[in-house]
Amino acid sequence: MTSQINASCAHQYRWALEQLELKLIARRYSISTQRGYYQAFRSFLKFTYPLPLHHVGKDHIYQYHREMIQSRNISRSTQNQSINAIKFYLEHVLGQDRQFFDLERPKKVQKLPEVLSVEEVQAIFKVTTNLKHKAILVTIYSAGLRIGELTQLKIGDIDSSSMRIWVREGKGVKDRLTVLSPLLLELLRMYFQKYNPRKWLFEGPEGNPYGASSIRKILNRSVEKVGIRKKVVPHTLRHSFATHLLENGTNLRYIQELLGHTSAKTTEIYTHVSSKKLDEVLSPLDFIK
């Protein structure tokens, strides 16, 4: 009898995971969000197994997260993602009313983004001798792209007539335009003549979009060659794009549009990392004669 109950529960749990995955795809969540929610919900089901799903309630959800925090010391982002994954299943798979859990959500740590100097960006590009690799890194920096936006660029998204780059269905499933530098256009033309991509601007060996993990490896190698000790990831190039625009006098509102930020408050963080703005501020010590 116990084995039959366990088999029934296992079937329920597999069904729940399958339905979660299907619903995430149907609602066009990003691949990274799909994977994150799937793994978070799977972890929760491991905790509740072999309890039948219709017996799982809020008490189990509270207990699970308390244990996650106390015994595993999970990060704030992991806790938030776990709660969101469970809410998604209840609300969008089971069709229940909007759920509220009396769990204290961890406050998001407001860290300033790591930013490269102009000289450091130049040095990274200089040591990246492979034409395709250089074109990838320069495109991310010069247009302020997220890595997922870069990998999804198609040839037709490069509009040389208006000197703009189309970002299709970026974060929040929104299209936007960003700048196309004449220097980048020249580099892309050289790259195009050599590699002749068919559909995606940057393609992998099988003609699929170039892999995000490969881009991270390219950047890591170049950063190591230069000897930069900062923690540099592809998103650092996007942060640097915004900061360097601000330092050159670009209106914060324009930067917000180029980055695709919904809220101006998100863009305002770059005012805190601009070295040029800091250079204009004198310490009170400097006023002492």
Secondary structure, DSSP 4 states (H G I P E B T S, - for coil): -HHHHHHHHHHHHHHHHHHHHHHHHHTT--HHHHHHHHHHHHHHHHHHTTS-GGG--HHHHHHHHHHHHHHH---HHHHHHHHHHHHHIIIIIS-PPPP-----PPPPP-PPPP---HHHHHHHHHH--SHHHHHHHHHHHHHT--HHHHHT-BGGGEETTTTEEEEEEETTTEEEEEE--HHHHHHHHHHHHHH--SSBSSB-TTSSBPPHHHHHHHHHHHHHHHT--S---HHHHHHHHHHHHHHTT--HHHHHHHHT-SSHHHHGGGGTT-HHHHHTPPPGGGG--
